[in-house]
Amino acid sequence: MKQNRHKSHILRYITIAAGLCALAAALGWALLRHTPRAYRPIEPADPDEVSPYLTHRLAPDFYNQIQLYEPFELVIEQAGLNDILARGTWPQRYGEVEIFTPVVQFDNGAIYLMSHVKYSRFSSVLTVVARPEMDMQGRLNLNIRSVRLGWVPVTAAARRIAENVLKDVHAELQNGLQLETMVQAVISNSPFDPALDFDKQHIRLDDFKIEPGRLRLRLVPERRRQQ
């Protein structure tokens, strides 16, 4: 009788442990499969057409202002930027990982970059949260606060993957050394000089403000020095 009771207790413990493991697995799966409410990729009526926001507003504002060689403000609307992104070639594959249409959200002081990613049969929404900062020397740090798959933090793993991707595209970035330096700084969460050479201009980011639905950039164009 005692032996049967002992076996019954063991069976009960095993059943409880199995139930807890199943519950933890289900909870973990639910956390990984979570889709942020803000992740709603735009579906343009004509995806093969270049974004009207780019051709009629953003690009003209930028080109017209830099010709004056005076500081100016460039406003990037969240809806317009997502329209530009939605017209790209998606999904894109990096090794065994597929990345689908990304979505950007601007909030008070924060930038959220979201994208559906797929690896083999597993898929989830990747969310990168950044709170950019500028130091006293005018250097910019994107200050990536977290990287999540669903609700699960994967910041350290994402950084290692990004470093491997950078190695793969190193040859393509060699002609744009400034861009490669910036990308490396973003991956390592370190500050960099936010300036680029564009045609005959040297353009520097002097200040910025992130508001709900828009990003305001204060840009300073200068003539490039003759080599």
C-alpha positions as CSV (number, residue, x, y, z in Angstrom):
1,M,0.0,0.0,0.0
2,K,2.8,2.4,1.0
3,Q,4.7,1.6,-2.2
4,N,1.6,2.3,-4.3
5,R,1.1,5.6,-2.5
6,H,4.8,6.5,-3.1
7,K,4.4,5.8,-6.8
8,S,1.3,7.9,-6.9
9,H,3.2,10.8,-5.4
10,I,6.0,10.5,-7.9
11,L,3.5,10.3,-10.8
12,R,1.8,13.4,-9.4
13,Y,5.1,15.3,-9.2
14,I,6.1,14.2,-12.7
15,T,2.6,15.4,-14.0
16,I,3.0,18.7,-12.3
17,A,6.5,19.2,-13.6
18,A,5.4,18.3,-17.2
19,G,2.5,20.7,-16.9
20,L,4.8,23.5,-15.7
21,C,7.3,22.8,-18.6
22,A,4.4,22.8,-21.1
23,L,3.1,26.1,-19.6
24,A,6.6,27.7,-19.8
25,A,7.1,26.6,-23.4
26,A,3.6,27.9,-24.4
27,L,4.4,31.2,-22.6
28,G,7.8,31.5,-24.3
29,W,6.2,30.8,-27.7
30,A,3.5,33.4,-27.1
31,L,6.2,36.0,-26.1
32,L,8.2,35.2,-29.2
33,R,5.1,35.4,-31.4
34,H,3.9,38.7,-30.0
35,T,3.4,41.3,-32.8
36,P,3.6,45.0,-31.7
37,R,0.4,46.9,-32.4
38,A,2.4,49.6,-34.3
39,Y,3.8,47.0,-36.8
40,R,1.4,47.7,-39.7
41,P,3.4,47.7,-43.0
42,I,1.9,50.1,-45.6
43,E,0.6,48.5,-48.8
44,P,1.0,51.1,-51.6
45,A,-1.6,51.0,-54.4
46,D,1.3,50.9,-56.9
47,P,4.3,49.4,-55.2
48,D,6.4,49.6,-58.4
49,E,6.0,53.4,-58.4
50,V,8.6,55.5,-56.6
51,S,7.1,57.1,-53.5
52,P,5.5,60.5,-54.2
53,Y,6.6,61.6,-50.7
54,L,10.2,61.0,-51.8
55,T,10.0,62.6,-55.3
56,H,7.6,65.5,-54.5
57,R,8.5,66.5,-50.9
58,L,11.5,65.0,-49.2
59,A,14.0,65.1,-52.1
60,P,13.1,68.6,-53.4
61,D,13.2,70.0,-49.8
62,F,16.7,68.5,-49.3
63,Y,18.2,69.5,-52.7
64,N,16.8,73.0,-52.7
65,Q,18.1,73.8,-49.2
66,I,21.6,72.4,-49.6
67,Q,22.2,74.7,-52.6
68,L,22.0,77.7,-50.2
69,Y,24.9,76.5,-48.0
70,E,23.0,77.7,-44.9
71,P,21.7,75.6,-41.9
72,F,18.2,74.3,-42.5
73,E,15.6,72.0,-41.0
74,L,14.6,68.8,-42.8
75,V,11.4,67.2,-41.5
76,I,10.9,63.5,-42.1
77,E,7.3,62.4,-41.7
78,Q,6.8,58.9,-40.3
79,A,4.0,58.0,-42.7
80,G,6.1,59.2,-45.7
81,L,9.2,57.3,-44.6
82,N,7.1,54.1,-44.2
83,D,5.7,54.6,-47.7
84,I,9.3,54.8,-49.0
85,L,10.3,51.6,-47.2
86,A,7.2,49.7,-48.3
87,R,8.2,50.3,-52.0
88,G,11.5,48.5,-51.5
89,T,12.3,45.0,-52.6
90,W,11.0,42.7,-49.8
91,P,11.7,40.2,-48.4
92,Q,15.4,40.4,-48.4
93,R,17.6,37.4,-47.5
94,Y,20.8,37.5,-45.4
95,G,22.1,33.9,-45.2
96,E,19.2,31.9,-43.7
97,V,17.3,34.9,-42.4
98,E,14.6,36.6,-44.4
99,I,13.6,40.2,-43.5
100,F,10.2,41.6,-44.6
101,T,8.9,45.1,-44.9
102,P,10.2,47.3,-42.1
103,V,8.1,49.9,-40.3
104,V,9.5,53.0,-38.4
105,Q,7.7,54.7,-35.6
106,F,8.8,58.1,-34.1
107,D,7.9,58.8,-30.5
108,N,9.0,61.4,-28.0
109,G,12.8,61.0,-28.1
110,A,12.7,57.4,-29.4
111,I,12.8,55.6,-32.7
112,Y,11.2,52.1,-33.1
113,L,12.3,50.0,-36.1
114,M,10.1,46.9,-36.6
115,S,10.3,44.1,-39.1
116,H,8.9,40.6,-39.6
117,V,11.8,38.1,-39.7
118,K,11.8,34.5,-40.7
119,Y,14.4,31.8,-40.0
120,S,13.6,28.3,-41.3
121,R,10.0,27.7,-40.1
122,F,10.2,30.2,-37.3
123,S,9.0,33.7,-37.7
124,S,8.6,36.7,-35.4
125,V,8.6,40.5,-35.3
126,L,12.0,42.1,-34.5
127,T,11.8,45.4,-32.7
128,V,14.8,47.7,-32.3
129,V,14.4,50.6,-29.9
130,A,16.8,53.6,-30.0
131,R,17.0,56.8,-28.1
132,P,19.6,58.9,-30.0
133,E,21.8,61.3,-28.1
134,M,24.3,64.0,-29.2
135,D,27.3,64.8,-27.0
136,M,29.1,68.1,-26.4
137,Q,31.5,67.4,-29.3
138,G,28.6,67.1,-31.7
139,R,29.0,63.3,-32.0
140,L,25.8,61.2,-32.4
141,N,25.1,58.0,-30.6
142,L,22.0,56.1,-31.8
143,N,21.9,54.6,-28.3
144,I,20.1,51.3,-29.1
145,R,18.3,50.4,-25.9
146,S,16.9,47.0,-26.8
147,V,16.4,44.5,-29.5
148,R,13.5,42.1,-29.1
149,L,11.9,39.1,-30.9
150,G,8.3,39.5,-29.9
151,W,8.7,40.3,-26.2
152,V,11.9,38.4,-25.8
153,P,15.2,40.5,-25.5
154,V,17.9,39.4,-27.9
155,T,20.1,42.4,-27.9
156,A,23.5,40.6,-27.4
157,A,22.7,38.0,-30.1
158,A,21.5,40.7,-32.5
159,R,24.7,42.6,-32.1
160,R,26.8,39.5,-33.0
161,I,24.6,38.8,-36.1
162,A,24.9,42.4,-37.2
163,E,28.7,42.2,-36.9
164,N,28.7,39.1,-39.1
165,V,26.5,40.8,-41.7
166,L,28.9,43.8,-41.7
167,K,31.8,41.5,-42.4
168,D,29.8,40.0,-45.4
169,V,29.1,43.5,-46.9
170,H,32.5,45.0,-46.0
171,A,33.6,45.0,-49.7
172,E,30.5,46.8,-50.8
173,L,31.0,49.5,-48.1
174,Q,34.7,50.1,-48.9
175,N,33.9,52.9,-51.4
176,G,31.9,54.7,-48.6
177,L,34.3,54.6,-45.7
178,Q,32.2,57.2,-43.8
179,L,29.2,54.9,-44.0
180,E,31.1,51.9,-42.9
181,T,32.4,53.8,-39.8
182,M,28.9,54.9,-39.0
183,V,27.5,51.3,-39.3
184,Q,30.3,50.0,-37.0
185,A,29.5,52.7,-34.5
186,V,25.8,51.9,-34.5
187,I,26.5,48.2,-33.9
188,S,28.9,48.9,-31.0
189,N,26.6,51.6,-29.6
190,S,29.4,54.2,-29.7
191,P,29.3,57.9,-30.9
192,F,30.3,58.9,-34.4
193,D,30.7,62.1,-36.4
194,P,27.3,62.6,-38.1
195,A,28.6,64.0,-41.3
196,L,28.7,62.8,-45.0
197,D,30.0,64.1,-48.3
198,F,27.3,64.5,-50.8
199,D,28.2,65.7,-54.3
200,K,30.1,69.0,-53.7
201,Q,28.8,69.4,-50.2
202,H,29.9,68.3,-46.8
203,I,26.7,67.9,-44.7
204,R,26.7,67.7,-41.0
205,L,23.8,66.9,-38.6
206,D,23.8,69.7,-36.1
207,D,20.7,68.9,-34.0
208,F,17.6,66.8,-34.1
209,K,14.2,66.3,-32.4
210,I,12.1,63.2,-32.4
211,E,8.4,64.0,-32.0
212,P,5.3,61.7,-32.3
213,G,5.1,61.0,-36.1
214,R,8.1,63.0,-37.3
215,L,11.8,63.5,-37.1
216,R,13.3,67.0,-37.3
217,L,16.9,67.3,-38.5
218,R,19.0,70.5,-38.4
219,L,21.5,70.1,-41.2
220,V,24.5,72.3,-42.0
221,P,25.9,72.1,-45.6
222,E,29.4,73.3,-46.4
223,R,31.5,73.3,-49.5
224,R,33.8,70.4,-49.8
225,R,37.5,71.2,-49.7
226,Q,39.3,70.6,-52.9
227,Q,41.6,67.6,-52.6
